[in-house]
């Protein structure tokens, strides 16, 4: 009886946490706006679709997270130059979208023929904190 109660209580608490940790409507809208901005700054990168392959196999996807974080996922952009360009676009998005706090960049090697993707890299671009002004007083 006691074990059953603990299991049921644990399941309820986990369910409440899962609902509580879900991205809100505003966070999903923020993620959409930031991801579209990053894709446009990169050079009109198309949104990833499993049913319709993109020309060249270079696409993006995104998912909202909590507290101003957006996960931006790229497929087929694995060279250092391409990743640098995506990183620069993410930094521009942080400057352009004031509610955005960070962008987590994930990169996958896309295989257009098989439809599978292999993980390549992950990094986080953070909003730069404002530097304190020097007053000259000691």
Order of alpha helices (4+ residues) and beta strands (2+ residues): alpha-alpha-beta-beta-beta-alpha-beta-beta
